[in-house]
């Protein structure tokens, strides 16, 4: 049934125009899409060829953006208003209520090797700095270490033990330079900023990095600060995941819904200058949900499994350049992933090629083959453009009218 349903959602659009070959002016791109299937390889490399058929040199650049499968709203998930941006740095945020938000996928770092258990945690204490093991882009700057606070936030700038009066801030971004204790920290990532108290109450904090591409901080089973003699309410468990692509993901495993003494809460982030940022939640406890997600990043951060090399260059007249697209399956869950490779060419004007990239992790794969013929006389048609929707993968028929494509069998 899985394969049959996949065929039902596949449509093929054929353009009987042999001259259509994804060329603008003197530049051509081939192939017009990739299907990458995990076959026990962690990394798969494929080659995109850019050909300059003209006499003058042209410049090119390559970027990536996330893409959605076509289909009805039930397949994609609804799009609501729980998103924001882009800001001046083209960052956007989205939460789990949106159909295009990264899925909730809790990572228990207490079970991983080399996880650091943060010791000597006190009420309102700051800890760090901790090496990320990679360079992380954030609001136009690059950072390689991070610090964390007992109250559910972290920063790329070292801060000492200060009680920040977050209820007085208002939305992020925010800067109150006359009173450091009342001013939100620079590079603030407010995962679940509250008056937590793992020092005298309960709660543990852990830090882990693979030293290559991912770092995670988990605040586990955290209790609020309470007056002496008051009992703890329900506890809170949440984490932040940073991917070297620039993608930031907040995840919430446990929400203290019935905590009678819960104070103010903030979810958001801001830059080092404290003049750009987002607020997702400011004292709105109804916004918070168990297994909730907030994700944030620039346009090219949302596809951490895909990389290109080189990302830009120049092609002399009559020459070709090869761009290697690398798909990394190492951290992917079972599923089908779709992205678009955006090739921009300055060829007597700016032109843009959109090349679909599909990755299949533990999903079945099939082949589509066929022959394009002229309905009038039955002759084979060479150079017909065949577009496979909803992915947008494109192939051209050969001199015998034949064409084939490896496709993912989606449920």
RAWOUR-V683040 format. One record per backbone hydrogen bond with DSSP energy under -0.5 kcal/mol. CO is the residue of the C=O (numbers start at 1). NH is the residue of the N-H. E is the energy in kcal/mol with one decimal. If there is no record, write none. Layout:
BEGIN
CO NH E
CO NH E
END
This chain:
BEGIN
1 5 -2.6
2 6 -1.6
3 7 -2.0
4 8 -1.7
5 9 -1.4
6 10 -0.6
7 10 -0.8
9 11 -0.5
11 389 -2.7
12 14 -0.5
13 15 -0.5
13 387 -3.5
14 16 -0.7
15 17 -2.2
15 385 -2.1
17 20 -2.4
19 21 -0.9
22 29 -0.8
24 27 -2.5
26 53 -3.9
27 24 -1.7
28 51 -2.5
30 49 -3.4
31 33 -0.6
32 394 -1.7
34 358 -2.3
35 37 -0.5
36 360 -2.8
42 329 -3.1
42 330 -0.7
44 327 -2.9
46 325 -3.0
48 50 -0.5
48 323 -2.9
49 30 -2.0
49 51 -0.5
50 321 -2.7
51 28 -2.3
51 53 -0.8
52 318 -1.5
54 318 -0.7
55 317 -0.6
58 315 -2.9
59 346 -2.8
60 313 -2.1
61 344 -2.6
63 342 -2.8
65 340 -2.6
72 75 -0.7
72 76 -1.8
73 77 -2.9
78 80 -0.5
78 99 -1.9
81 83 -2.0
82 95 -1.6
84 93 -2.2
87 90 -2.1
91 86 -0.6
91 87 -1.4
92 297 -2.0
93 84 -2.0
94 295 -3.1
95 98 -2.2
98 101 -1.2
106 108 -0.6
107 109 -1.3
108 111 -1.5
109 112 -1.2
112 115 -0.9
115 117 -0.6
116 118 -0.7
116 207 -2.5
122 125 -1.5
125 150 -2.6
127 148 -2.9
130 146 -2.4
132 211 -0.5
135 137 -0.5
136 143 -2.5
138 141 -1.7
141 138 -2.9
143 136 -3.3
144 132 -2.5
144 133 -0.7
146 130 -3.2
147 155 -2.1
148 127 -3.3
149 152 -1.5
149 153 -0.6
151 194 -1.9
152 191 -0.7
152 192 -2.3
153 149 -2.7
154 189 -2.3
155 147 -3.0
160 162 -1.1
162 164 -0.9
164 166 -1.9
165 168 -1.7
166 169 -1.7
166 170 -0.5
176 179 -1.8
179 182 -1.5
180 183 -1.0
181 165 -1.9
185 188 -1.0
188 270 -2.0
189 154 -1.5
189 191 -1.4
190 268 -1.6
192 194 -0.7
193 266 -1.4
194 196 -1.8
195 225 -2.8
196 124 -0.5
197 201 -1.5
202 223 -2.0
204 220 -3.5
205 118 -2.5
206 218 -2.3
207 116 -3.6
208 216 -3.2
213 244 -2.3
214 210 -2.2
215 242 -3.0
216 208 -2.5
217 240 -2.2
218 206 -2.4
218 220 -0.6
219 221 -0.5
219 238 -2.2
220 204 -2.3
222 236 -2.1
223 197 -3.2
227 230 -2.3
236 222 -3.4
237 253 -1.9
237 254 -2.1
238 219 -2.8
239 251 -2.6
240 217 -2.0
241 243 -0.5
241 249 -2.3
242 215 -2.0
243 246 -2.9
247 243 -2.5
248 296 -2.6
249 241 -2.5
250 294 -2.0
251 239 -2.3
251 253 -0.5
252 291 -3.1
252 292 -0.8
254 237 -1.8
255 257 -2.4
256 259 -1.5
258 260 -0.8
259 262 -1.1
265 283 -3.0
266 193 -2.2
267 280 -2.4
267 281 -1.9
268 190 -1.8
269 278 -2.2
271 187 -1.2
271 274 -0.7
276 271 -2.4
278 269 -2.1
281 267 -2.6
283 285 -0.7
284 287 -1.3
284 288 -0.5
285 288 -0.5
289 292 -1.4
292 252 -2.0
293 96 -1.9
294 250 -3.5
295 94 -2.2
296 248 -3.0
297 92 -2.3
298 301 -1.9
299 302 -0.8
303 306 -1.7
305 328 -2.8
307 326 -3.0
309 324 -2.8
311 62 -3.2
313 60 -2.5
314 316 -0.5
315 58 -2.2
316 319 -2.0
319 52 -2.8
321 50 -3.0
323 48 -2.7
323 325 -0.6
324 309 -1.5
324 326 -0.6
325 46 -2.3
325 327 -0.6
326 307 -1.8
326 328 -0.6
327 44 -2.3
327 329 -0.7
329 332 -1.5
335 361 -2.8
337 359 -2.7
338 67 -1.4
339 357 -3.1
340 65 -2.0
340 342 -0.6
341 343 -0.7
341 355 -2.7
342 63 -2.3
342 344 -0.6
343 345 -0.5
343 353 -2.9
344 61 -1.9
345 347 -1.2
345 351 -2.7
346 59 -0.8
349 347 -2.2
351 345 -2.8
353 343 -2.5
353 355 -0.6
354 356 -0.6
355 341 -3.1
356 34 -2.0
357 339 -2.5
358 36 -3.2
359 337 -2.9
359 361 -0.5
360 38 -2.6
360 362 -0.7
361 335 -1.9
364 409 -2.8
366 407 -3.4
367 369 -0.5
368 405 -1.9
370 403 -1.9
371 373 -0.6
372 381 -2.5
373 375 -0.5
374 378 -3.3
379 374 -3.2
380 382 -0.6
381 384 -0.5
384 386 -0.6
384 397 -1.9
385 15 -3.5
385 387 -0.6
386 388 -0.5
386 395 -2.3
387 13 -3.0
387 389 -0.8
388 392 -2.4
388 393 -0.9
389 11 -1.9
393 388 -3.4
394 32 -0.6
395 386 -3.5
397 383 -2.5
398 401 -2.3
401 372 -3.2
402 398 -2.6
403 370 -2.0
405 368 -2.8
405 407 -0.5
407 366 -2.5
408 410 -1.1
END
